[in-house]
Amino acid sequence: MDLGSPVGDAQPVVNGNHKPAEVDLKFPTTGNMKLLIIGAGARGNAYAQAVTKSTNVCVYAVADPIRQKREALGRKYIWKDNEPTTGQTFGDWKEFVSYETLRRKRREAGETPGPGVDGVFICTLDETHAEIIVKLAPLNLHLMSEKPLATTLEDCLRIYRSLRPSYVGSPKAIFSVGHVLHYSPHNMLLRRLLVEDRAVGEVLSIEHTEPVGWWHFSHSYVRYVHDTAFEWLLTGIRGNWRKESVTAPSLLTKSCHDIDLLLWLLCSPPPGSKDPPHSPTHVASFGSLKYFKRSRKPGLAGDATNCLSCPAEKECMYSATKIYQERFLASGNAGWPVHIVDPEIEDLLEVNGIDWAVERLRSRLAEDYTNSTPQEKIERRPWFGRCVYESDNDVCDDQVVTINWEDDPLPRNRHMSMADRLRGRGAKTAVFHMIAQTEKQCVRRGRIYGSEGEIEYDSGMIRVYDFATSKAEVHHAHQAGGGHGGGDDGLTRHFVHAMEAVERHAVPVEEAQMTHVGCTLEDVIRSHAMIFAAEEARRKRTVVDWPRWWQENVASAMQKGQE
C-alpha cells in the first residue's frame, strides 16, 4: 500500500499517445558506487544486466555456491577477461558477511582493507531471503530483495524487526523489493491516469487478471521444483513452486506483485499528498487445484506416469515431448524452458548439433519416480517428463481474491464538502484472478470502472472511455526493453538513484526512499500481509476483517522487541 510514486519513468501523453521522453531524475548516477549480487541465477543475471544497462554504477561482486554460475556472471558483468580480485567473488552470502565484517574491523584499526560494496541485490531462493536479510541488516547496506520478501508472515516480520530495530530515529539504509510492476512505464502511466489525472473520476471497481499460460503453469508449478542437490541448481531459477508445503502458495510466489499493484493503485494518495492511505476493510478468496490432478487424467493414459511411455502422449497437449522438444528445441531454441530441463543443452546443441541435444533432452524427460522412491527425493527435484496429472503438485491453478474498501472520509473540515473528503477514499472493490489455462502468458489485463468513465488495459495498451463525451482515448506506454515491460530496469534505476541520493548528496534516507523507490518497508510488509490474509480467508472459507486481522497478526508483532 505504497504512499508515494516513483518518479522519472512515466512519459507524457500527447494527443492520446504515450511518447517517450528523457528521464528526468534529480541526480545523475556517478559511477562510483558498487553492488553485490547474491544469487547468480536468472534473476541475479537480470538485475546485473539492468544495472549495467540502465545505470553508471557497477556490479562489483557476486556470491553464489555454484562455481559455474558465479564465474559466468562474473565474466559477463564484473571482471570480464581478467581474474577476479579480492572482494569480488564469494562462495555464498555468509562468506561475504565474514569478509565485510573483517574488512570494517581492519579499517577501524587504521589499516587499508580491500574495497567494499554500497548495496546488495538478493536474488536467491524465496525461502532464504529472511536469513540473508537478517544477517546483512547490521551492516546497514542498501538492500534490494527479489520478491516475494519471504514465504511466511513470520519471516516477513522478522525481516522488518531486523531492519527497524527501534522506532527511534530514521531508517539507516534504502530497502526495496522486486515488485517490478511498479516501475514499468505502462503501470506508472496507469497509476497517473487513475490517481493524479482522475481520468475516470472516482474508482468504484477493478478487475485484474494474471493469465499464467497453459503450458507455462505446467512447467513451473506442476513439474518444476528447485533442486538444491542436483545439477538443476545450475539453472539458477528460483523457487520450489509446485508444492505449498515446500515453498508457499502460488498467490505469493506468482502473484504477490499483482496484489501489491492493486494496493498501489487503489490505496495510495497522489504524490506529495499528506493524506493517509485508504485502507481496505475486508478480503476474501476462493481457489484450488482444479485441473492438474489425477481425476482429470485421460482414460487412455492408464497407469502411465511419464510422457515418454504414455499411450495417450500423441493426443495430450501437455506432453513433455511436445512442449520441450517440438515447441522449442526442434526449432533450435534451447533457452528457457529447455535449459531448465538440462542446463548444458545449449552448449550441446551448439557443439554437437540437434540430434545430440534431442537425445540428451529425452533422457532427462524419461526420468521418473515410483511408489518406492523416497518422498524426500521426489520433493527435492523436478520431474519434467512426469505426467501433469500424476505429479505431487498442490498449489492453486485458479484463484480469485476480492478486496473491499468502505467509505473513509478525511476528518471534518468546514472548508471541505463530504464529496471532497471522500475524494479517492470512497467505497470500492478489487477482484484479482490468477488462472493457469490461458493463451497469454503473464500478459496482465483488466478493467477499471469509475464514476466518470471506464479503463480497459493490457500490458501494452490503456483505453480510457469518457461517459460524458462518449469518446475513447488510447494510450500506448513507451515500450521499454528488459524484463517485465521495462520494470526490471526501472526498479534497478530507482534503487540506485535512492542509494546515490543518500551517499552522494546527503539526502535523508526516508526522503530518498519515498522520492526514488516510492514505497517504504512498511508498505512492503502490508502488501505481503494482504496475501497471507487472503490465504487464510481461502483456507477457512471466510471473509477476513482486514483492520482486525492486521492488528492481531501484524501490528503487534512489528513492535515486538522494539519497545
C-alpha positions in Angstrom: 0.0 0.0 0.0 2.6 2.4 -1.1 2.4 6.0 0.0 4.2 7.5 -3.0 5.0 7.1 -6.6 8.4 6.6 -8.2 9.5 9.5 -10.4 11.2 9.5 -13.8 9.9 6.7 -15.9 6.3 7.7 -16.7 6.2 9.6 -20.0 3.9 12.3 -21.1 0.8 11.7 -23.1 0.5 13.8 -26.3 -2.8 13.6 -28.3 -3.6 10.4 -26.6 -0.3 8.7 -27.4 2.3 7.9 -24.8 5.5 9.5 -26.1 9.0 8.5 -24.9 10.9 11.3 -23.3 14.2 11.8 -21.5 14.1 10.5 -17.9 14.3 13.5 -15.6 15.9 12.2 -12.4 17.2 14.6 -9.8 20.7 13.2 -9.5 22.7 11.6 -12.3 24.4 8.3 -11.4 28.1 8.9 -10.7 29.6 5.6 -11.4 31.5 5.4 -8.1 29.2 3.0 -6.2 29.5 -0.7 -6.1 26.9 -3.5 -5.9 27.0 -7.2 -4.8 24.7 -9.7 -6.4 23.8 -12.6 -4.1 22.5 -15.4 -6.3 23.9 -15.7 -9.8 20.8 -17.4 -11.3 18.2 -16.0 -13.7 17.1 -13.0 -11.6 20.6 -12.3 -10.5 21.7 -12.1 -14.1 18.6 -10.0 -15.0 19.4 -7.4 -12.4 23.1 -7.4 -13.3 22.1 -6.7 -16.8 19.8 -3.9 -15.7 22.4 -2.3 -13.5 24.9 -2.4 -16.4 22.4 -1.2 -19.0 20.5 1.5 -17.0 22.9 3.0 -14.5 26.5 4.1 -14.3 27.3 2.2 -11.1 29.0 -1.2 -11.3 28.3 -4.7 -10.4 31.4 -5.3 -8.3 31.0 -8.7 -6.7 29.0 -11.9 -6.8 28.2 -14.6 -4.2 26.8 -18.0 -5.2 27.6 -21.6 -4.1 27.7 -22.9 -7.6 31.1 -22.1 -9.2 29.9 -22.2 -12.8 27.1 -19.7 -12.2 29.3 -17.5 -10.1 32.0 -17.4 -12.7 29.6 -17.0 -15.6 28.1 -13.8 -14.1 31.5 -12.5 -13.1 32.9 -12.9 -16.6 29.9 -11.3 -18.2 29.5 -8.3 -15.8 32.4 -7.9 -13.4 36.0 -9.0 -14.2 35.3 -9.8 -17.9 38.6 -11.2 -19.4 40.6 -10.6 -16.2 40.8 -12.5 -13.0 38.6 -11.6 -10.0 40.3 -9.6 -7.3 39.9 -9.7 -3.5 36.3 -8.9 -2.6 34.7 -9.8 -5.9 33.7 -13.4 -5.6 32.3 -15.3 -2.7 31.2 -18.9 -2.2 28.0 -17.8 -0.5 26.5 -14.8 1.3 27.9 -16.0 4.6 31.4 -15.7 3.2 30.6 -12.2 2.2 29.4 -11.2 5.6 32.5 -12.6 7.2 34.7 -10.7 4.7 32.8 -7.4 5.2 32.9 -7.7 8.9 36.6 -8.3 9.0 37.2 -5.5 6.4 35.4 -3.0 8.6 37.4 -4.1 11.6 40.7 -3.6 9.7 39.6 -0.2 8.5 38.7 0.9 12.1 42.2 -0.3 13.1 43.7 2.1 10.7 44.6 -0.4 8.0 43.7 -0.1 4.3 41.5 -3.1 3.6 40.1 -4.1 0.2 37.1 -2.3 -1.3 33.6 -2.9 -0.1 30.1 -2.5 -1.7 27.4 0.0 -1.2 24.4 -2.1 -2.0 23.2 -5.7 -2.4 20.8 -7.4 -4.7 19.4 -10.6 -3.0 18.3 -13.0 -5.8 18.3 -16.4 -4.0 15.6 -18.9 -3.2 12.5 -17.3 -1.8 12.7 -19.2 1.4 16.3 -18.0 2.0 15.6 -14.3 1.9 14.8 -13.9 5.6 18.0 -15.4 6.9 20.1 -13.4 4.5 18.5 -10.0 5.2 18.6 -10.5 8.9 22.3 -11.2 8.8 23.0 -8.4 6.4 20.9 -5.8 8.4 23.7 -4.9 11.0 25.9 -3.9 8.1 23.5 -1.1 7.1 24.0 -1.7 3.4 21.3 -0.7 0.9 19.3 -3.8 0.1 17.1 -4.9 -2.8 15.4 -8.3 -2.2 13.8 -10.2 -5.0 10.1 -10.9 -4.5 8.5 -12.3 -2.5 10.1 -10.8 0.5 9.7 -14.1 2.4 7.5 -17.2 2.3 5.8 -16.8 5.7 4.4 -13.9 7.6 6.7 -14.7 10.5 9.7 -14.3 8.3 8.4 -11.0 6.8 8.0 -9.6 10.3 11.5 -10.9 11.3 12.9 -9.0 8.4 11.0 -5.9 9.4 12.3 -6.1 13.0 15.9 -6.6 11.8 15.8 -3.5 9.6 13.8 -1.4 12.0 15.2 -2.4 15.4 13.8 0.7 17.1 11.0 3.3 16.5 13.6 5.9 17.5 15.4 7.5 14.5 15.2 7.1 10.8 16.0 4.0 8.7 19.7 3.6 8.2 19.6 2.4 4.5 17.4 2.1 1.5 15.3 -1.0 1.1 13.5 -2.2 -1.9 11.7 -5.4 -3.0 11.4 -6.8 -6.5 7.9 -5.6 -7.2 8.9 -4.7 -10.7 5.3 -3.9 -11.8 5.6 -0.6 -10.0 8.3 0.5 -12.4 7.2 -0.4 -15.8 6.2 2.7 -17.9 2.8 1.1 -18.6 1.8 0.8 -14.9 3.3 4.1 -13.9 1.1 5.7 -16.6 -1.9 3.7 -15.4 -1.5 5.0 -11.9 -1.0 8.5 -13.1 -4.2 8.4 -15.1 -6.1 7.0 -12.1 -4.7 8.9 -9.2 -3.3 12.1 -10.5 -5.4 12.8 -13.7 -8.5 11.1 -12.3 -9.3 10.1 -15.8 -12.4 8.1 -14.8 -13.3 10.1 -11.7 -13.8 8.0 -8.5 -12.7 4.4 -8.9 -15.6 2.1 -8.0 -14.3 -1.3 -9.1 -11.4 -3.0 -10.8 -11.0 -6.5 -12.3 -7.3 -7.5 -12.8 -6.2 -10.8 -14.3 -2.9 -12.6 -14.4 -3.0 -15.2 -17.2 -0.2 -17.6 -16.3 -0.3 -19.5 -19.6 -1.4 -23.1 -20.0 2.0 -24.8 -20.6 3.9 -22.3 -18.5 1.9 -23.3 -15.4 2.6 -27.0 -16.1 6.3 -26.3 -16.4 6.8 -24.0 -13.4 4.0 -25.1 -11.0 3.4 -28.8 -11.8 6.6 -30.3 -12.9 9.2 -28.0 -11.5 10.9 -27.8 -8.1 14.3 -26.1 -7.5 16.7 -28.9 -6.7 19.3 -27.8 -4.1 21.3 -31.0 -4.5 21.2 -31.9 -8.2 22.5 -30.3 -11.4 19.3 -28.4 -11.9 20.7 -25.9 -9.4 22.9 -24.7 -12.2 19.9 -23.1 -13.9 19.6 -20.6 -11.2 15.8 -20.4 -11.4 14.3 -19.6 -8.0 11.6 -21.4 -6.1 10.1 -24.8 -5.2 6.9 -23.7 -6.6 4.8 -26.8 -7.2 4.2 -27.7 -3.5 2.9 -25.2 -1.0 4.3 -27.3 1.8 7.8 -26.9 0.4 7.6 -23.2 -0.5 4.5 -21.1 -0.4 1.1 -20.6 -2.1 1.1 -19.7 -5.7 -0.7 -16.5 -4.8 2.6 -15.5 -3.1 5.2 -17.0 -5.4 3.5 -16.0 -8.7 1.1 -13.1 -7.9 2.5 -11.1 -5.0 3.3 -8.1 -7.2 -0.2 -8.2 -8.7 -1.7 -7.8 -5.2 0.8 -5.1 -4.5 0.0 -3.4 -7.7 -3.7 -3.2 -6.8 -2.9 -1.7 -3.4 -0.6 0.8 -5.0 -3.3 1.8 -7.5 -6.2 2.0 -5.0 -4.8 2.8 -1.6 -2.1 5.4 -2.1 -2.8 9.1 -2.3 -1.3 11.2 -5.1 2.4 12.0 -4.9 3.1 14.8 -2.4 -0.1 14.3 -0.5 -0.1 14.1 3.2 -3.4 12.2 3.4 -3.3 8.8 4.9 -3.7 5.8 2.5 -7.2 4.4 2.0 -7.1 1.1 3.8 -9.2 -1.9 2.8 -11.8 -3.3 5.2 -12.3 -6.9 4.1 -10.6 -9.6 2.0 -12.0 -12.9 0.7 -10.5 -15.5 -1.6 -11.6 -18.7 -3.4 -9.3 -21.0 -5.3 -8.0 -24.6 -5.5 -6.1 -27.0 -7.7 -8.8 -27.5 -10.3 -7.2 -29.3 -13.2 -3.7 -30.7 -12.7 -4.7 -33.7 -10.7 -5.3 -37.4 -11.1 -9.1 -37.1 -11.5 -8.5 -35.2 -14.8 -6.2 -37.8 -16.3 -7.4 -39.1 -19.7 -8.6 -42.8 -19.6 -6.3 -43.7 -22.5 -3.3 -42.9 -20.3 -4.0 -45.8 -18.0 -1.3 -46.2 -15.3 1.4 -44.3 -17.2 3.2 -41.7 -15.2 5.8 -40.5 -17.7 5.0 -38.9 -21.1 7.6 -40.9 -23.0 5.9 -44.2 -22.1 2.3 -43.0 -22.2 -0.2 -44.4 -24.8 -2.0 -41.0 -24.7 1.1 -38.9 -25.4 0.2 -38.1 -29.0 -3.2 -36.8 -28.1 -2.1 -34.9 -24.9 -1.2 -31.2 -25.3 0.7 -31.4 -22.0 3.1 -34.0 -23.4 6.6 -33.1 -22.3 7.9 -34.1 -25.7 5.5 -31.7 -27.4 6.3 -28.8 -25.1 10.1 -29.1 -24.7 11.2 -30.8 -27.9 8.6 -30.0 -30.6 7.6 -26.5 -29.4 11.2 -25.3 -28.6 14.2 -27.5 -29.3 13.1 -28.6 -32.7 13.3 -25.0 -33.9 16.8 -24.6 -32.4 15.6 -22.9 -29.2 17.5 -24.4 -26.3 16.9 -21.5 -24.0 14.1 -21.2 -21.5 12.3 -23.5 -20.7 14.5 -26.2 -22.3 17.7 -25.2 -20.5 15.8 -25.6 -17.2 15.3 -29.3 -18.1 19.1 -29.6 -18.7 21.4 -26.6 -18.2 24.0 -28.0 -20.5 21.8 -28.4 -23.5 22.5 -25.1 -25.1 26.2 -26.0 -25.3 25.4 -29.5 -26.6 23.2 -28.0 -29.3 26.0 -25.6 -30.4 28.8 -28.1 -30.3 27.3 -31.4 -31.2 24.1 -30.5 -33.1 20.4 -31.1 -32.8 20.4 -34.9 -32.7 22.7 -35.0 -29.6 20.6 -32.3 -28.0 17.4 -34.1 -28.6 18.8 -37.4 -27.2 20.0 -35.6 -24.1 16.7 -33.9 -23.6 14.7 -37.1 -24.0 16.9 -38.9 -21.5 16.1 -36.2 -19.0 12.4 -36.4 -19.7 12.4 -40.1 -19.3 13.5 -39.8 -15.6 10.6 -40.7 -13.3 9.8 -42.0 -9.8 7.8 -44.9 -8.5 5.9 -45.8 -5.3 9.2 -47.0 -3.8 11.0 -43.7 -4.4 11.6 -41.9 -1.1 9.3 -38.9 -0.7 12.2 -36.7 0.2 13.8 -37.4 -3.2 10.6 -36.8 -5.0 10.1 -33.4 -3.4 13.6 -32.2 -3.7 13.9 -32.2 -7.5 12.0 -31.6 -10.7 10.5 -34.3 -13.0 10.0 -32.6 -16.3 8.7 -35.8 -18.1 6.2 -36.6 -15.4 2.5 -36.8 -16.3 0.9 -33.5 -15.3 -2.0 -35.5 -13.8 0.3 -37.7 -11.7 2.6 -35.1 -10.2 2.7 -34.2 -6.4 1.8 -30.6 -7.0 -0.7 -29.0 -4.7 -0.7 -25.2 -5.4 -3.8 -23.4 -6.8 -4.1 -23.3 -10.5 -7.1 -21.0 -10.3 -7.7 -18.4 -7.6 -9.8 -15.2 -7.1 -9.1 -12.6 -4.4 -11.7 -9.9 -3.6 -10.6 -6.8 -1.6 -13.2 -4.4 -0.3 -12.9 -0.8 0.8 -15.6 1.2 2.5 -16.2 5.0 2.6 -13.4 6.5 4.7 -13.7 10.3 4.5 -11.0 12.6 5.7 -11.7 14.3 9.1 -14.3 17.1 9.1 -13.2 20.4 7.7 -15.5 23.3 7.3 -13.9 24.2 4.0 -14.4 20.7 2.6 -17.7 19.1 1.4 -18.3 15.4 2.0 -17.5 14.8 -1.7 -14.1 16.4 -1.2 -13.4 14.5 2.0 -14.2 11.2 0.1 -12.0 12.1 -2.9 -10.1 8.9 -3.6 -11.4 7.4 -0.4 -14.9 6.1 -1.4 -16.2 2.6 -1.3 -14.7 0.3 -4.0 -13.9 -3.3 -4.8 -10.9 -5.0 -6.4 -11.1 -8.5 -7.9 -7.9 -10.3 -8.8 -7.9 -13.5 -10.8 -4.9 -15.8 -11.3 -5.6 -18.6 -13.8 -3.4 -21.2 -15.4 -5.3 -22.2 -18.5 -4.8 -19.2 -20.8 -3.4 -18.4 -24.2 -1.5 -15.3 -23.0 1.5 -15.8 -20.7 1.8 -13.3 -17.9 0.3 -10.5 -20.0 -1.8 -8.8 -17.4 -5.1 -7.4 -18.3 -8.0 -5.7 -16.6 -10.9 -3.2 -16.4 -11.4 -0.3 -14.1 -14.9 1.1 -13.6 -15.1 4.8 -12.4 -17.8 7.3 -11.7 -17.0 9.2 -14.9 -15.5 6.6 -17.2 -14.0 3.2 -17.8 -10.5 1.9 -18.4 -9.5 -1.2 -20.3 -5.9 -2.2 -20.2 -3.4 -5.0 -21.0 0.3 -4.9 -20.8 0.8 -2.6 -23.8 -2.4 -0.5 -24.1 -4.6 1.6 -21.9 -8.0 2.6 -23.3 -9.9 5.4 -21.4 -13.6 5.8 -22.2 -15.3 9.0 -21.1 -19.0 8.7 -20.2 -19.8 12.4 -20.8 -18.3 12.7 -24.2 -18.8 9.1 -25.4 -15.2 9.2 -26.6 -12.3 6.9 -26.0 -8.6 7.7 -25.9 -6.0 5.1 -26.3 -2.6 5.4 -24.5 0.4 3.4 -25.5 3.2 3.5 -22.9 6.7 3.7 -24.0 7.8 0.0 -24.6 10.9 -0.1 -22.6 13.3 -3.1 -23.1 14.2 -5.6 -20.5 12.2 -7.9 -18.3 8.6 -7.2 -17.1 8.0 -4.4 -19.7 10.9 -2.3 -18.5 10.1 -3.0 -14.8 13.5 -4.7 -14.2 15.4 -1.7 -15.5 13.0 0.8 -13.8 13.3 -0.8 -10.4 17.1 -1.0 -10.7 17.4 2.6 -11.8 15.2 3.9 -8.9 17.0 1.8 -6.3 20.4 3.1 -7.5 19.2 6.7 -7.5 17.9 6.3 -4.0 21.3 4.9 -2.9 23.2 7.8 -4.5 20.8 10.4 -3.1 21.8 9.2 0.3 25.5 8.5 -0.2 26.5 11.3 -2.6 24.0 14.1 -1.8 23.3 13.6 1.9 19.6 13.3 1.3 17.8 11.7 4.4 17.1 8.0 3.9 13.3 8.4 4.4 13.2 11.2 1.8 15.3 9.3 -0.8 13.2 6.2 -0.1 10.0 7.9 -1.0 11.3 10.1 -3.8 13.0 7.3 -5.7 11.8 3.9 -4.5 8.3 5.2 -4.0 7.4 2.9 -1.1 8.5 2.0 2.4 9.4 -1.2 4.2 6.1 -0.9 6.0 4.3 -0.8 2.6 6.1 -4.0 1.5 5.0 -5.7 4.7 1.4 -4.6 4.2 1.1 -5.9 0.7 2.6 -9.3 1.7 0.3 -9.4 4.7 -2.7 -9.0 2.4 -1.7 -12.2 0.6 -1.4 -14.1 3.9 -4.8 -12.7 4.9 -6.3 -13.8 1.6 -4.9 -17.3 2.0 -6.4 -17.5 5.5 -9.7 -16.5 4.0 -9.4 -19.1 1.3 -8.4 -22.0 3.6 -11.0 -21.2 6.2 -13.7 -20.2 3.7 -14.4 -17.0 5.4 -14.2 -13.2 5.0 -11.3 -11.6 6.8 -11.8 -8.3 8.7 -8.7 -6.6 7.5 -8.2 -3.9 10.2 -8.7 -6.5 12.9 -6.5 -9.1 11.2 -3.8 -6.6 10.7 -3.8 -5.5 14.4 -3.8 -9.1 15.7 -1.3 -10.6 13.3 1.0 -7.8 12.1 0.9 -4.5 14.0 1.6 -6.0 17.4 4.3 -8.3 16.0 6.0 -5.4 14.2 6.5 -3.8 17.6 7.8 -7.0 19.3 11.3 -6.4 20.6 11.2 -2.7 19.6 9.8 -1.2 22.8 
